[in-house]
Amino acid sequence: MPRGDARKQIEKRDRMRFDMERMKAESRLQQAIHTELEEILAFTGAKMTPVRTLAS
């Protein structure tokens, strides 16, 4: 999947297809990423904090 300036030169339909592929991959991997992050944080003794608060 092209990034940056290379992405701007791709037709809109192809950009949308790449976006859909990326979102599907993110969706499939989200749980695995979350689990691995929790394991890393447990190993280092750090705590997971939300990226943004509910008020924002």
C-alpha positions in Angstrom: 0.0 0.0 0.0 1.5 3.3 -1.1 2.0 6.1 1.4 2.6 9.8 1.4 3.0 11.4 -2.0 2.8 8.1 -3.8 -0.7 7.7 -2.4 -1.8 11.0 -3.9 -1.0 9.8 -7.4 -3.3 6.7 -7.2 -6.9 6.9 -8.5 -9.6 7.4 -5.8 -11.1 4.0 -6.4 -7.7 2.3 -5.8 -7.1 4.4 -2.7 -10.5 3.4 -1.3 -9.7 -0.3 -2.0 -6.4 0.0 -0.2 -8.2 1.7 2.7 -10.7 -1.1 3.0 -7.9 -3.7 2.9 -6.1 -1.8 5.7 -9.2 -1.5 7.9 -10.0 -5.2 7.5 -6.4 -6.1 8.5 -6.6 -3.8 11.5 -9.9 -5.3 12.5 -8.5 -8.9 12.3 -5.3 -8.0 14.2 -6.8 -5.7 16.8 -7.4 -8.3 19.5 -3.9 -9.9 19.0 -2.3 -6.5 19.2 -4.2 -5.7 22.4 -3.2 -9.0 24.0 0.4 -8.6 23.1 0.4 -5.0 24.4 -1.0 -6.2 27.7 1.7 -8.9 28.0 4.5 -6.4 27.2 3.1 -3.9 29.8 2.8 -6.7 32.4 6.4 -7.7 31.8 7.6 -4.1 32.1 5.3 -3.3 35.1 3.7 -0.4 33.2 0.0 0.3 33.1 -2.2 0.8 30.1 -3.8 4.3 29.9 -6.5 5.4 27.5 -5.3 7.5 24.5 -8.1 10.0 25.2 -10.4 10.6 28.0 -14.2 10.2 27.7 -14.6 14.0 28.1 -12.6 14.7 24.9 
